[in-house]
Amino acid sequence: MSSQPLMVLVGPTAVGKTALAVKICQRFSAEVINADSVQIYRGLDIGSAKPTPAERAAAPHHLIDVADPSEPFDAARFAEMAEQAISDIRARGKRVLVAGGTGLYIRALLFGLAPLPPADDGLRTRLRQEWDDLGPQAMHARLKELDPASAQRLHPNDRQRVLRALEVCLQTGESFSRHQRKHGFASPLHPHFVVGLTRPKTELAGRITRRCQAMWAQGLLAEVRALLQEGLSPQAKALGSLGYAQALRHLQGELEREEALADMIARTKAYAKRQLTWFRGMEGINWHSPQDHEAIFDLAARHWGSPTRPTSSEEKRHD
């Protein structure tokens, strides 16, 4: 199994990655490495759409609930933990399926990260203070002057990445995007094949709306309230995630419930659009509808060998 490539399953939020990942794992005796940057946090369950207990029982999932929401977690740490999980899965004779929608995490695992200087604590503190004083739009405009390519890629409200890009520019005299271009991301650290999931735009938009509504109905507000009561700072990075940020603003009296939900839906749709843009930039991706089970199973079989369970068509032939 150690020589077999990783299967990587990507796509926008709410497209149906988890359900299909479980089917693939059952068919091919595989286990999932989660590549979602919110599902790694303990206690952030409803708003991150973590796999259900039944899904996790049907297919083992790794890198879920591995970090406290108050601690820092980044792509480098994800890649390190994912490498350990890959070794563990393969040691037990299982195949490895990486599934998620956080493109940076997936790129870090497959290609590594561009070498960058260590953080300058003084500069970082100054930039954070400027963010608080001037606001996200002004800081994003500053990044646009120094590094137009990164500014185009990053949302103005993405505080962590905007500030990191500014930090690299000011530390090195070169743009963050130039450092990435020099790295190239051309030589994969792991052999792999990638399946991208997509749906018609209106269908995906409807699924996003229904998922967001369901999260509020299932207790997203209570989840955030419990995290705060347990001592999590409202400024914690985890609470800046989609859904959690809007629930927090409602609890702090900044938004009415209906306004918070509408903002969550709108921002989630915009995020899904950015995810698709990111993944469409990946080379060699095989795009499918989540319902294209047979085509996806056939692709997996070409890379992994015969499934450990028969496909549905084979099952019918034996009936």
Sequence and secondary structure as in RCSB ss.txt:
>XXXX:A:sequence
MSSQPLMVLVGPTAVGKTALAVKICQRFSAEVINADSVQIYRGLDIGSAKPTPAERAAAPHHLIDVADPSEPFDA
ARFAEMAEQAISDIRARGKRVLVAGGTGLYIRALLFGLAPLPPADDGLRTRLRQEWDDLGPQAMHARLKELDPAS
AQRLHPNDRQRVLRALEVCLQTGESFSRHQRKHGFASPLHPHFVVGLTRPKTELAGRITRRCQAMWAQGLLAEVR
ALLQEGLSPQAKALGSLGYAQALRHLQGELEREEALADMIARTKAYAKRQLTWFRGMEGINWHSPQDHEAIFDLA
ARHWGSPTRPTSSEEKRHD
>XXXX:A:secstr
 TTS EEEEE  TTSSHHHHHHHHHHHHTEEEEE  TTTTBTT  TTTT   HHHHHHS EESSS B TTS   H
HHHHHHHHHHHHHHHHTT EEEEE S HHHHHHHHH         HHHHHHHHHHHHHH HHHHHHHHHHH HHH
HHHS TT HHHHHHHHHHHHHHSS HHHHHHHH   S SS EEEEEE   HHHHHHHHHHHHHHHHHHTHHHHHH
HHHHTT  TT GGGGSTTHHHHHHHHTTSS HHHHHHHHHHHHHHHHHHHHHHHHTSTT EEE TT HHHHHHHH
HHHH S SS  HHHHHHH 
